[in-house]
Amino acid sequence: MLFDGARALQVSRPGLQEPSLIPSADGAIAEILLVLPDWAVTRPEFAQGYRSVIGELRRGTRFVVVHQDELDLISGWFTAAGHHLDQVTFVPVPGYVSLTDWAEDAYVALQDSDSPQTILMEPWTFARSGDALIAQYVQDFAGIPASQAPLIFQGGNILIGDSFWLLGRDYVAESAELLDSPRPPVKAPGQSIAETLRNLFNQYLDANRELLTLGTSRPIPLREYYATRSERGYTLDAPSGGVGAFQPIFHIDMFVTLLGRGEDGAYEVTVGSPRLADEVLGTVSPYALDDVYDAIAGALASAGMTVSRNPLVHRPTFVETRTLSEVDEAAAKRDSEDLRLAAAELRRLGAAADDVIHVRDWHHITWNNCLVENSESVGKHVYMPTYGASNPDLAPIDDEMEQWWTSRGFTVHRLADFSSFAERQGVVHCIKKYLARSA
């Protein structure tokens, strides 16, 4: 029997009638998921971040906590913060499972029209450590059902407003590649891949909100390596860490923040700006991609939103020293054209085979990656990461951002120093998953 395209997609739906994603800002945080692997909770630079989130979230918030062997340690964090353990569901995962603490990414959280039950919807594939197992453990121990969509996405590349949701273009491209592969999970006769994608996102993630994609129309032309020379010597920069194919950062929650509807009825957002950070710090960020951030801010404004801008830092970190000969060897071993180009640049700049090359990678320090509540019942709150304790030059931006939020009517909860998280290309919005919100 032959099915038309619409019918073919309908029968592939996982029993959902009208899926609706859990909002990113609208409503009070009612239930939240944390993933706390042993390697992270036993390191003070990370433990202080988790403890500050637990300590600032209001009493009565429900928690689902994925953990390994350090249950007693983690339980003590909740009781010390005044949370009752009957509000915490602990999900044990064996210590041999390799977990990250990025609880946001391996699924999205949604509800269906006929039930308040939260569902974790997983992408077709998710190949980061053992994080693809998290939803199954949560289903087994917390009773939150898990399902799977024939699409590629990560939670950090999705933000959800009241009548719209945002999806970073990187995963639109990867989902298109999946459907255009020799053996795609779904095929709708008579439909283009773009039409099929939109229908699938509508049927598996959100039925009623308008889907808006964010990113450039062409891949961002940023090489993996660049060479420079200054009075300090020769430098080999690796600035592409954390950069997406079509996005200035690989997840939009790192540089876009939803605030909620303003008094004029327009939805308010803020977009990070490396240029603003350079103005505060007196620095120059040569690989920051300011034009891409500006274009995304313009696209959101064109969609009818009220767009503000805030500082976002693109910062180098010294990694190691290599000789030019070692750079050549690495380029040959990796068969890296970008590294060969950088080695050639170093020679043109005057470097000899035995000269020392300072290698730096780059990461993003972002205040956009925060937790937001815009609620009738509890008011407007933001849970904001800080960086000034370990980077004193960033303390003025911590203060500026607190004033920025306060001027917009938000109560600011300053969290611990998240610099160690930022160096791993994630911050506080990355270490949690909203499971439910209330009015």
C-alpha positions in Angstrom: 0.0 0.0 0.0 1.3 3.5 -0.9 1.2 6.4 1.5 1.4 10.0 0.7 4.1 12.2 2.4 1.8 13.5 5.1 0.5 10.1 6.0 4.0 8.6 6.0 5.1 11.1 8.6 2.0 10.7 10.7 2.5 7.0 11.2 6.1 7.6 12.3 5.1 9.7 15.2 5.9 8.2 18.6 2.4 8.5 20.0 2.7 12.3 20.5 -0.4 14.4 19.6 0.8 18.0 20.2 4.4 18.0 21.7 5.4 21.2 23.4 8.9 22.0 24.5 9.6 23.1 28.1 10.3 26.9 27.9 13.7 28.5 28.4 12.5 31.5 30.3 8.7 31.7 30.7 7.4 30.4 34.0 9.0 29.4 37.3 11.5 26.6 37.4 9.5 23.7 38.9 11.8 20.7 38.2 15.3 20.5 36.9 17.8 17.7 36.0 21.5 17.7 37.0 24.2 15.3 35.9 26.9 15.1 38.6 29.7 12.6 37.6 32.3 11.6 40.2 35.2 13.2 38.4 33.4 16.6 38.5 31.9 16.7 42.0 35.2 15.8 43.7 37.0 18.8 42.1 36.6 22.1 44.0 36.6 24.3 40.9 33.5 22.5 39.6 31.8 21.6 42.9 31.6 25.3 43.8 29.5 25.9 40.6 27.1 23.0 41.2 26.7 24.0 44.9 25.9 27.6 44.0 23.1 26.5 41.6 21.7 24.2 44.2 22.0 26.8 46.9 20.3 29.6 44.9 17.3 27.7 43.4 14.3 28.2 45.5 13.2 25.7 48.2 10.5 23.5 46.8 12.1 23.1 43.5 12.1 19.4 42.4 15.4 17.9 41.3 16.4 14.8 39.3 20.1 14.1 40.0 22.1 11.7 37.9 25.1 10.6 40.0 27.7 7.8 40.4 29.5 6.8 43.6 29.5 10.1 45.5 25.8 10.0 46.6 26.6 11.0 50.3 28.6 14.0 49.2 25.9 15.2 46.8 23.1 14.6 49.2 24.9 16.8 51.7 24.9 19.7 49.2 21.1 19.6 49.1 20.5 19.3 52.8 23.1 22.1 53.5 21.2 24.3 51.1 17.8 23.7 52.8 16.3 21.4 50.2 14.3 18.4 51.5 15.6 15.2 50.1 12.1 14.1 49.3 12.2 16.7 46.6 15.3 15.1 45.0 15.1 11.9 42.9 18.5 10.3 42.7 19.4 8.4 39.6 22.4 6.0 40.1 24.7 5.3 37.1 27.6 2.9 37.4 31.0 4.4 37.7 32.3 2.7 34.6 29.9 4.8 32.5 31.7 7.8 31.1 29.5 10.8 31.7 30.0 14.5 31.2 28.2 17.1 33.3 26.5 18.7 30.3 23.0 17.7 31.3 21.4 20.0 28.6 22.4 18.3 25.4 21.6 14.6 24.9 17.8 15.2 24.7 15.1 17.9 24.8 12.3 18.0 27.4 8.7 18.3 26.3 5.1 17.6 27.3 2.2 16.3 25.2 -1.2 18.0 24.9 -3.0 15.2 26.8 -0.6 14.9 29.8 1.5 17.0 32.1 4.1 14.2 32.0 7.5 15.3 30.9 9.2 13.3 28.1 12.9 13.2 27.2 13.1 13.2 23.4 16.5 12.0 22.2 18.1 12.6 18.8 18.8 9.9 16.3 22.5 9.8 17.4 24.5 11.4 20.2 28.1 10.3 20.3 29.6 12.2 23.3 31.0 9.9 26.0 28.2 7.9 27.6 25.7 10.8 27.7 23.4 9.0 25.3 22.6 6.6 28.2 21.3 9.3 30.6 17.7 9.4 29.3 17.4 5.6 29.8 18.7 5.8 33.4 16.3 8.7 34.1 13.4 6.7 32.6 14.3 3.6 34.7 14.8 5.4 38.1 12.8 8.6 37.8 9.9 7.4 35.7 10.3 10.1 33.0 9.7 8.4 29.7 12.3 8.6 26.9 11.7 8.5 23.2 13.7 9.1 20.0 13.3 11.4 17.0 14.7 10.7 13.5 16.6 14.0 13.7 19.9 15.4 14.8 19.9 18.0 17.6 21.4 18.9 20.9 19.6 20.6 23.7 22.1 23.4 24.0 21.4 24.4 20.4 17.7 25.0 21.1 15.9 27.8 23.0 12.2 28.0 23.6 10.0 31.1 23.8 6.3 31.3 24.3 5.1 31.2 20.7 8.4 30.3 18.9 11.5 28.2 19.4 15.0 28.8 18.1 17.2 26.1 16.6 20.8 26.6 15.6 21.5 26.0 11.9 24.3 23.5 12.5 21.8 20.8 13.4 19.4 21.7 10.6 22.3 20.9 8.3 23.2 17.7 10.1 19.5 16.5 10.1 19.4 17.3 6.4 22.5 15.1 5.9 20.8 12.3 7.8 17.7 12.4 5.7 19.8 12.6 2.5 21.9 9.6 3.5 21.6 6.2 1.6 19.5 4.7 4.4 17.5 7.6 6.1 15.3 6.8 9.1 12.4 8.6 7.5 11.5 9.3 3.9 8.4 11.2 2.8 7.7 10.7 -1.0 6.9 13.9 -2.8 8.4 16.2 -0.1 11.7 18.1 -0.2 14.2 17.4 2.6 13.4 20.9 3.9 9.7 20.2 4.0 10.3 16.9 5.7 12.6 18.4 8.3 10.1 21.1 9.2 7.3 18.5 9.5 9.5 16.2 11.6 10.5 18.9 14.0 6.9 19.9 14.3 5.8 16.3 15.0 8.5 15.2 17.3 9.6 18.4 19.2 6.9 21.1 19.1 3.6 21.2 17.2 2.5 24.8 17.7 5.4 27.1 18.2 7.0 28.7 15.2 10.4 27.3 14.4 13.1 29.9 13.7 16.6 28.9 12.7 19.7 30.9 13.7 23.0 30.9 11.8 24.8 31.9 8.6 23.6 30.7 5.2 27.1 29.5 4.4 29.8 27.8 6.5 31.9 30.3 8.6 35.3 30.7 7.0 37.4 30.3 10.1 40.5 28.1 9.8 41.6 25.7 12.6 45.0 27.3 13.0 46.6 30.8 12.5 50.2 32.0 13.0 51.3 35.4 14.3 54.4 37.1 15.5 54.7 39.8 18.2 57.3 41.2 20.6 56.6 38.1 22.7 57.6 35.7 19.8 55.8 33.3 17.6 52.2 32.2 18.3 50.1 29.4 16.9 46.4 30.0 17.6 43.7 27.4 17.4 40.6 29.7 17.6 38.0 27.4 16.2 37.3 25.5 19.4 33.7 25.9 20.2 32.8 27.5 16.9 30.0 25.9 14.9 29.8 25.4 11.1 27.1 28.1 10.7 27.2 29.6 14.2 29.8 31.7 16.1 29.5 29.2 19.0 28.4 25.6 18.5 25.4 26.0 20.8 23.1 29.1 20.6 22.5 29.0 24.4 26.1 30.2 24.8 25.3 33.6 23.1 21.5 34.1 23.0 19.4 34.6 26.1 15.6 34.7 26.2 14.0 37.1 28.8 10.3 36.9 28.1 7.7 39.4 26.8 8.2 43.0 27.5 5.4 45.5 28.4 5.0 46.4 24.7 4.3 42.8 23.9 7.5 42.1 22.0 9.7 39.2 23.1 13.0 40.3 24.6 16.3 38.6 23.9 19.9 39.6 24.3 22.8 38.5 22.1 26.4 38.4 23.2 28.9 40.7 21.6 32.7 40.2 21.7 33.1 43.8 20.5 31.4 45.1 23.7 33.7 42.9 25.8 36.7 44.3 24.0 35.5 47.8 24.7 35.3 47.1 28.5 38.6 45.2 28.7 40.7 47.2 26.2 41.4 44.0 24.3 41.3 42.9 20.7 39.7 39.6 19.7 40.9 38.8 16.1 38.9 35.6 15.8 35.7 36.6 17.6 33.4 36.7 14.5 31.6 39.9 15.6 29.9 40.1 12.2 28.2 36.8 12.7 26.9 37.8 16.1 25.6 41.1 14.6 23.9 39.3 11.8 22.1 36.9 14.2 21.0 39.9 16.4 19.7 41.5 13.2 17.8 38.4 12.2 16.1 38.2 15.7 15.1 41.9 15.4 13.7 41.3 11.9 11.6 38.5 13.5 9.9 41.2 15.7 11.9 40.7 18.9 13.4 43.4 21.1 17.1 42.7 20.9 19.7 43.9 23.4 23.5 43.3 23.3 25.8 42.3 26.1 29.5 41.6 26.5 30.9 38.2 25.6 34.6 37.4 25.9 36.7 35.4 23.4 39.8 34.6 25.3 43.1 32.6 24.5 44.6 30.1 26.9 48.3 29.0 26.7 48.5 25.3 26.0 52.1 24.4 25.3 55.3 25.3 23.3 56.4 23.5 20.2 59.2 24.0 17.8 58.5 24.7 14.1 59.8 21.3 13.3 57.3 19.7 15.7 54.5 21.8 14.1 55.5 20.3 10.7 55.5 16.8 12.1 52.1 17.3 13.6 50.7 18.7 10.3 52.0 15.6 8.4 50.8 13.2 11.1 47.3 14.7 11.1 47.3 15.4 7.4 46.0 18.9 8.3 46.0 21.5 5.6 45.2 24.3 8.1 48.3 23.3 10.2 50.5 23.2 7.1 49.3 26.7 6.1 50.0 27.9 9.6 53.5 26.4 9.5 54.1 28.2 6.2 53.0 31.4 7.7 55.4 31.0 10.6 58.3 30.6 8.1 57.2 33.7 6.2 57.2 35.5 9.6 60.8 34.4 10.1 60.6 31.3 12.3 63.4 28.8 12.0 63.1 25.0 12.6 64.2 25.2 16.2 62.3 28.4 17.2 59.8 28.1 20.0 56.1 28.5 19.0 53.6 29.3 21.7 50.4 27.4 21.1 47.1 28.8 22.4 43.5 27.7 22.2 40.5 29.9 22.6 37.3 29.7 24.6 34.2 31.8 25.2 33.4 33.5 28.5 29.6 34.1 28.4 27.0 35.7 30.7 24.3 34.6 28.3 24.5 31.0 29.4 22.4 31.6 32.6 19.1 30.4 34.1 16.1 32.7 33.6 12.6 32.8 35.2 9.9 35.2 34.1 6.9 34.2 36.1 3.6 35.6 37.4 3.9 33.6 40.6 7.5 34.3 41.7 8.5 37.2 39.5 11.6 37.7 37.4 14.9 35.9 38.4 18.2 35.3 36.7 20.8 32.9 38.0 24.0 34.4 36.6 27.5 32.8 36.4 30.4 35.0 37.4 34.1 34.9 36.5 35.8 37.7 38.5 37.1 35.6 41.4 39.6 33.8 39.2 39.9 36.5 36.5 39.9 39.9 38.2 39.7 41.8 34.9 36.3 40.2 34.4 34.8 41.4 37.7 33.6 44.7 36.1 31.6 42.8 33.6 30.1 40.6 36.3 29.0 43.9 38.0 27.8 45.4 34.7 25.7 42.3 33.9 24.1 42.4 37.4 23.1 46.0 36.8 21.9 45.1 33.3 19.6 42.5 34.6 18.4 44.6 37.6 17.5 47.4 35.3 15.1 45.1 33.5 13.3 44.1 36.7 15.1 40.8 37.4 16.3 39.7 40.8 19.9 38.6 40.2 21.3 35.5 41.9 25.1 35.7 41.5 26.5 32.2 41.1 30.0 31.0 41.8 33.0 31.5 39.5 32.4 29.4 36.4 35.7 30.0 34.7 36.7 26.3 34.8 33.5 25.4 33.1 33.9 28.1 30.4 37.3 26.8 29.5 35.5 23.5 28.6 33.1 25.5 26.4 30.0 25.5 28.6 28.6 27.3 31.6 25.5 27.0 33.9 22.8 26.6 31.3 24.7 23.6 30.0 24.8 21.7 33.3 21.0 21.4 33.7 17.9 20.5 31.9 14.5 22.2 32.7 12.0 19.4 33.2 9.0 21.4 34.2 7.9 25.0 34.7 4.9 26.5 36.6 3.1 29.8 36.1 
